[in-house]
Amino acid sequence: MTTRPVHCGIFGGTFDPIHLGHTGAVRQIVAPALLDEVRVIPAAVPPHRDEPRVPAAARLDMVRIALADETGLVEDAREIERDGHSYTMDTVMELKAEFPGTRFSLILGLDAVLGLDRWHRWEDLLAQVAVIAMVRPGWTPPEPLPSWWRTGEGAPGPDSAGRIHLMAISPMDVSATRIRDDLRAGRDVRHLLHAGVHEYIRRHGLYSRSPDPRRTP
């Protein structure tokens, strides 16, 4: 029988593709944030950015491969299985219904946190979750802070909904955009990807100039 997590992190994104920077960053905050697990949730149709280059099913496959040997990081397909835009508020309410009694923290980079007030139902979202802001060395929140910003001290606790908890991470110099560009140029990206993800991309010809991966079955 699976034990229900007491404190669960939510880490979403397009993961186009998922890379070692994603998994490495989240792994660094699991213990200090007192997280029992992190749900890694690829978006189907992200509302705030361009449509991903490869189909949702392929991005989900890559997430599954990347997390196969990760302890505490769990692939979650709910946004890909749900029709329409992938709104975080909808995901949070589904998770709360599925795991009653569990508290949730949303894991974001600091730049994404600063734009939360442009998200769908953002005030309702902050009423439901704490926010863990991953902060790279040398980055600090701007002054003055947004009027809605409520700083949390230490790790998120039972009464942390709506509070922003800063967690320092050591970043890896990698981005999905860079990986896509390198793959199109024929450069080696094996050091930036889980070995299984790299093999999946190679086998299916993803991110190459031709054929367009969105047209592959």
N, C-alpha and C positions, 0 to 999 in steps of 0.2 A: 504494500500500500504506500503511495507517494505521500510524503509529509507536505502539508500546505505551508507555503512560505509565510512568515510573519511580516517581513519587509521585502518587497519586490521592486527592483528597478525596471524601468521601461526605457529601452534604447531603440529608437526608430531611425529610419533613413531609407534612402533609395538603395544603398549597397550595390552600386553600379560600377565596379564590383565591390564586394566586401574585401577588406585588405587587413594587413597586420596592424596598421594604425588604429583601426576600429577595435579589434579585439584587445590589443595591447593597452589602449587607453581605458577601456571599461574594466579590464582585469585589475588595473591599479587602484580603482576606487571601491571595489567590492568590499574589502576588509575595513578600510577606514569609514565607509558609509554604513557599515553594519547591514549589508544586504545579504539576504539568504539566497537570492537568485536574481538574475537579470533576464528579462524577456527581450530578445533581439527580434524586432518586428520590421520586416521590409515593407515599404509602402507600395501600394498598387498604383495609385494616381496621386502623386504629391500635389497639394493645392498651391504651394508657394514657389514652385520651381519648374523647370522644363521637364517634359516627359522623359523617363529613363531611356537609354539607348537600346537596351536589350529587354526582351519580354519578362514579365513578372515571374513566370514559372522558372526561367533560367536564373534570375536573381535569387529566388527562394532556394533553388538547388544549391547555389554557391554558398548561401548562408548555412544550410544544413551541413555541407561538407566542412566548412570552416569551423563549425562549432562541435563537430563530432567528438573531438577529444578534449573539449573544454569543460571544466567542472564549474557548475553554477551559471553558465551562459546557455540559455534555452531558446531554440528557434521557435517563433510564433508566427503562424501563417494567416492570422485572422484578417489583416488588412487586405491581403491579396485575395482572400476568399470572399471578401465583402464587396459589393458593387459600389461604384462611384468613387468620389474623392476619399482619400485616407485621412480623415480628421482624427486628431489625437483624442479629442473629447469623447468621440464615439468609442474608441478603443479602451479608454480608461473606464467608461461605464460598463462595457462588456466584461472587462477584467474584474471589476468590483462585484458584479453579479455572479461571476464564475468562482471567485475566491472570496467569499464573505469573511470579514474579519482581518483580511490582509490589508496592510497599508502600502501605498505605492509612491515611489519617487520617480520623477521624470528626469532622465539623464540627457543633458544638452551641452554643447559648447557655449562658451560665454557669449559669443556673437549671436547665437540663436536665442539665448535667454533675453538679450536686450531687445529682440524683436517680438517677444511673446505677445505684446499688446496688439499685434496685427494678426494673430491667429484666430481661427474660428472658435467662438465662445470662450475666449481666453480667460475671462473672469470666472466663469463656471469651472474651467479647468483648474485654475489656481485654488479654488475652493475644495478641490478633491485630492490634490497631490502636493507633495513637496517637490522642489526642483533642486537637482544637483548640477551645478555649473562646473564643468571641467575647465580648469584655468591653466594655461601654459605658463612656463616661467617668463616673467617680465610683463605679463598681462594683468591689468587691474581694471575694475569697473570704472566707467567714466564718472566724473563729477560735474554737475549734480546727478544723482541717481534718478531714474524715473520715479514719479510720485507713487506708483503702485508697488515699488520694490520694498520687500520686507526681508531683511537679512536674518538668516538663521545661524546659530552658533554650533560648531561641532557637527556631529552626524545628525541627520534627520531623526526626530523622535515621534512619538504618537501624536503630538500636537503641532506638527511642523507644516501642515497643509498651508500652501500659499507663501511659504518662506523659501528664500534662495540660499542654498548652502554651497559655498565655494570649496572646491576640492582640487588641490594641485596635482597635475600629472606631468610626467616627462614625455614630451611628444616625440613621435617618429616622423621624419621628414618624408611624408607620403600623402598623396591625395588620390581619390578615384579619377579626377580629371587628368592628373599626370599619368596614371596608369593607362587610361584609355589612349592618351596621346602617344605614349611610348609604344603601346601595342600596335597602333596604326602605323607607326614609324618603323616597326620591326625591332625595337630595342628590347633587351632582356629585362623582365620584371619579376623574375622568380624570387628575388630577395625581398619583394614587397607583398607577396601573396602566400597564403597557405599552399603547400605543394599540391594538394588535391584540387584547390580552386584553379591554380595555374594549369593543371592538366585538363580540367573541365573546359576552360576557356580555349585552350589549344585544340582540343578534340572537336569542339563545336564551332570553331572559327569566330568566336565572339570578338567584337570591337575591331575586326579587320575592315579594310576599305570595301571589300567585296567578297562574298555577297553581304547585303545588309542583314544583320542578325534579326531584325524585326520581321523579316520575311521567311525566316527558317521555321520549319514545323516544330 
